[in-house]
Every structure is written in structure tokens, then in C-alpha cells.
């Protein structure tokens, strides 16, 4: 078993300790914004469409519904605060891919992959147009992203990609001793301030007439779809509506059929203090691309508007029972590992400090991308299982849900990717055993020139997997 560059070129514990000495356990993006408040739902009201969930999927559904039918009465119910969960704490990579990359889509839907990629680019263009149309302050930068090789075997993986950068070319873009090659896709990724994107979507939705309620946890949906349904909150609020869109993502589904379709996987993140001009010059990065390495356990990183570096990924942690709990976010083992890997990547930044560390739960599905469906005679639509791609794919999902609720067949609803469902995860304790076995196997593959063992190849063959 070999070693990775993060073991071969590990910084000293003193460097890691110093970088984390004054780090706040807090989400930088949410600390960086003013958050308008919306009232909780009280009493009973009527609506044409009620949306459950105030993250990207719910907010895009609200905006797109009003753009389609301005007179439609739309109500959005959020259990906590707008964009407080994954939508407010992700890395801000807004990707065109709807399928978690070309290879995953090609394997699962070979006859559709070309069109899916076209639809993904159209969706990203649509996000850019919406940002411009409504003058949304979301720090939207369409910089593209570089896939990086940090081990020799990964160079060959990237060589056939468009935008291939050899060692000299990738070092000219961003200087790190770990970068051996890269592939720069200039069109398929934008960077955003995630919390600002969520809050601006809420502003636009409200301006269009959507009624937003926070601290309104939905407990049940009453009715079989033969007539209006009633969405009931924990505190007794009720919305009587013809249609319901579920955008609860990582949180337990209101539909029993979906309870085993996703698992919550915790992803860990660090944010540095702003870099000085000298520090920036030492790494280059003048084109501000998003970056991600090519390992199974990969890192992603990007610059913010004030030239901090967000550095996240690698560890993807599942907790027994599949619960979403705040205490899972504070995992110093993962944050220390990220700090160590950061200074392996950028040793010239030794002395830089991290101001924030945090984590969030990803709604992971076994096919690595969102799945869709309806219930209650087609009057309830859902989309979930984004597996880390929700920043961009949530808008596409909103259109799918609205298409499905319309009852009309569209190109989107007829896609096999939309009609098919992933394989569910097994119940506990098998789920926990299986996820941890997969994590261990992926780690072994990263230490063995990327070679996937029989266990991983078998899971690949049957369409099961685990990814951050």
C-alpha cells in the first residue's frame, strides 16, 4: 500500500496547531450576511402551491412557479431559517452537471448523456440570467473549474479531457507543489456566495408575491390527492393547497417511500483569513477558478470575494442511524486533517490562519445525483438526493417538479434520469457497516494508484455507491 502526497509532504503539527488556534466554529457565509426574518405560520390559509423547504430547491421552485404563473398563490414553509442548512454552508460551486460528472451520467444514461449535459449548461445559463435579471447580489463568477492531478496516476485520467493542462500550464494558473496536471473546464462551473444566493432567491420570490414563513416545521400532509390537501406544521399552522412541492433534501422525507433513498453524509470545511497581496502573488490564481483534485476522497477549494480560501472535502462522515444533528458538525479530527492537507497544498502560506470551521450534511443518493417523483395522485412532487450538486441542479429540479405537478409530459419529465429511481440504502445496522466499508475501500484505492477493489467494482456494477 502506497502513500498519498498528503502523507509524504505532511506539515508539522505546530503549523496545523497555529492555523487553528483562534478558529470559530461558525459558518463564514452565514456570518457574512444580514438575514431578513419571516414570520412563522399561524392559523389556516389557502394556496395554489405550498412548498416545503427554504433551501435552493424550494426557493427556485417558488421563483419559477411565479415566473410561470404570476397569479398563482404560492406559500413556502421553512422549518428553521431561509438557506440555513446545506444552501447556506456549501462551497459555492454552482455546476452545470446534473449527473455528478460525465462518467457517472454516461454509465447510467448513455443514450441521454449528451442531452443531459446540454440541459445542464442551459440550466447554468438560466441561473446566470436570473442573477442578472433581478440584480441579485450573489457574488456570481463564471470562472470555470480545474480538475487537478495530485498523484501521477491521476495525470493519465485527465490527459484525454478538454482543457488539459500539463504541469507547467497548471502551475502557471495556480502554484502548488502538489499539482502535476489539470483540466480546466471554462464554462461548466460558476462560483457564488451560497448564503447570499439563498437570501437573494428569497428576496426575489417575495418580490414576485411568494408568502414565506420561517420556523414552520411541517409535520404532515393530509389528503390523498383526490381534492385539496392540508399541510400541517408542528405548531398547528395549516395550508390548504391543490399542489405540494417537497424540497426537504437531507431531512427526513414526509413520504415514507423515500426514507431509505438518501443518507446524510457530513462534509467539513475551513475558511482562511483574507490573503495579503504578497500571499496571493505566491500562489497566482488570478483567474479565480474553482479547484478540486481527482481522488476518491477529494478536496475542493476556491477564493472568496475578499480573497480568503475555502478548503473543504476529503472526509465524508456518516453517523449511525442517519440522523442530522448539530453536534456532528464539530469534528476536530476532520478539521485538523483539512488544515494539514491545506499546508501540503500551499506550503508557501505557512502562518496563515483559519477564521472559520464548520460542516454540513449532504443528501447523498446511491446514484450520486438528484431523483424525482410524485405522490398522492400526482399532486405532491419531490426532488432530493443532490449529493453535493444542489447549488446548480436545484433550479433544474424546480422545473421538473413544476412540470410534474402540471400533469403535462415535457422533455424533462420524459427523461430516463427523471423517471428512474436510485437503489435505496439498506436499513441500520447494514447501512452504517456498508458506508464505512465503502469509505475504507475508497481510501485504499487512493493509496493504490486509484485501483478500485472487487467490492467497489461490484457496487459500481449494480448502481450503488457513496460519494461526497
C-alpha angles and dihedrals in degrees: 000000000000132000131247126234089256089063097038094051101031117160121231121275088242091062091050093045093051093048093055098038098106100020117142119224091230140109108259094205093055092045089053098061143060109239118210114216128232124200124252118253114262129177125358128309139168129236141167092227130016119195120202112209134041100217126100096290093051094042094049089049090053094048095043092047092055092044089054097042113013092186094055112113106231125186123188121199121197122187094213126356131331112275094352097132127047092335092061101038108041127110094263096242106150103193132189094218115106093181105050093259137332097280095053091048093044092052094049104033108018093161091052105035096098092052093042089056091049090050090049092054090045088052092051090048088051091053090051091049092049091051089052097041095054096033091239116190097218101130088243111186120174095206100141122225138261120223105212135212111214096165127050095246090056091061090069091049090058100039094087093049123105111253093031113180120198120214095278093046095049091046088053088058100041124000117225128138088225096061112098098164141336146198116224115205101191100188111037103068135055126182122227140175095251099208092046090051091053095046092046091051088053090050092051092046091051091047088054090053104264113150109225125197124186129196087033107128111191115226103177149353113228121204137050097244096260088109138358115325129220121226109204125200128210092255096049101266114146134198118192108205143162094222136029128197116197116210101162095125111172094016122087112287121244085223115076091211090068100047093101097035096089138029126204111243118187119228122194129216141186129198123200129214113262113289120240120238088256093052091048091050090054092061102031106206092154092152091057097219123172111253133208131164124229103241124116086245096045137180125222125198141172144165123257126220091266092046101258118143120235110205120184148142131055099105113066107181128194119193123212112266096026095255127160107224133163093227090065089067095068103073109145091183090066095042092050089050090052091049090051092049091047093059091044086056096043109021089162088069095062107145094038113129132218113232098187138028126181146143140214140193120253120209097233122193126191092247093051096237141068123292129200142204150141137244139182095048092314095304094110119058128185142186124186144137098074092160095207099321099092097109090075105014094055091078091053089047091053090055091048092052093048091047090051093048090051089063092225124121113242134173088262096051092048095055113113086223088061098040098046125078128215123246109269121242116250120255122259137317089025093053094058093044092048097047092049091048089053092049091051091048092050090050090052090050091053088052092047104056092275095298110155115217126229092270093057093042090053092051089048090052095053095043098252124128151137126232142159 
